[in-house]
């Protein structure tokens, strides 16, 4: 009553003073518990392990063979594993976004390893175009197997088609000098897009209208 | 499964600015006289969902604007396990942008603000509780105050009334001065404190000053903020309270989607300013700012921003970034607190004995960490404060001021009272 209001709680909700010795029987709200906190803890544990491995390997590398930075062979895969655990495994993200994330993360990791090793640019010549084709094929298969869910995947499919032209851009920008894998990826993206247009029914057109409304 | 809706004018902003610290999720609840039966509530929900397709939606991702699309999954009632107005996780709700919660005697709906406003949510809750009571074999005659689920959904209920009522007149200048902002120790979970009093006591108190209930409560709130935060500060900034106004009262609309405006009323309180001075000023501001002509200008302004040709073809990502910036700079910084008044709720007479009182919980935000909601029914006036800071001094001072100046009896309960 110090706050000049009445309450049935054991402690005043306004000033926190204890008002009675007895535990109040008022049951207006539950006790809260959060799953997000537990998930968050897992993610922080993995992050700490990743930092531990990367910093230790960097230190050993600098102390033993400072002229040869082999630590990137460890940093790349560890970062990839960390992101894969936190996004692909632990997060509730859409499977389409997980596929696209994997394409980008795997590509980045392989480029890092390739640059560290030096020599032939096998990552941009062959691996990235191949990864894009496999990912586009995966999204296509999911849509064909679950036609009821195609609307959910339309945005991811469009993203994959756009990514399909990336290897050709790498060639144009002279980062890559082997044309045929990039050309095949672009053709595959173009064919997927053509297939989508040709086999589109009214509902797909409707879906495109709503996605592009302005 | 092909029905889809553009998100309405106000809904676009809530969608762009929502994040874990600003859920854009508000709650309206009815406290029943007996514990809630979950199976009967589920049956009532299944029935009501068929009648209100505009709520049975999930979010669709577009290039220039996101949209709402029909959701054919089932929405399950949930036993309350999270704090009020927690962000809606579509995975947990089967894609739906609202949840139906029960706990002991409470039936609550929590809506993401992009779907509807307080009026739309109230219509939903009224229909839900009506059908819940019918499931319990209560004898209730629908006097027309509840949506009839036998009726076909009306296209008027789907109307984006902002567009419908925009006019070619001038638009309101959006520039407004910054207001005093409450700061405190942030908490992860939202704490709510409800103050229950007799509607008649509040009405009598407001009448004694010749002002409306909203003007009265707003003024007492300003006094409480002043005493707790500005009395011993050299820089006395303006205290502004943002009050949502139901536009359906001025512009005839049956829409169950968002159709409201926000008016900011405020005052520079000095040491010599009396409660009477504040009430006179706030009451006058409320009258002029909530006039139809003033609201029309604001409505035109918001529709114009959305329909600007330059903005239309900007991809979502950039547009939402700009909306977030505008919201922080011109929306959040121009108010100290939001106080929303759902008013006195009318239900069929036979429903009243089953309902103890109602709660309206307005989600707090980072810049506005304490917000208030008002709802009254059955002569029970409930003022609920939701906060994401530890300090409750303003709320305590507000209730003390009410009891001191008007002698009103208040009972409080909270989700952290122990």
Interface residues (C-beta under 8 A of the other chain):
Chain A: X3 X4 X5 X6 X7 X8 X9 X10 X11 X12 X13 X14 X15 X23 X24 X26 X27 X28 X29 X30 X32 X33 X34 X92 X155 X203 X206 X210 X211 X212 X213 X214
Chain B: X2 X4 X6 X60 X61 X62 X63 X64 X65 X67 X69 X79 X80 X81 X82 X83 X89 X91 X103 X104 X106 X189 X193 X195 X312 X313 X392 X395 X396 X399 X400 X403 X404 X409 X410 X411 X412 X413 X414 X415 X416 X417 X418
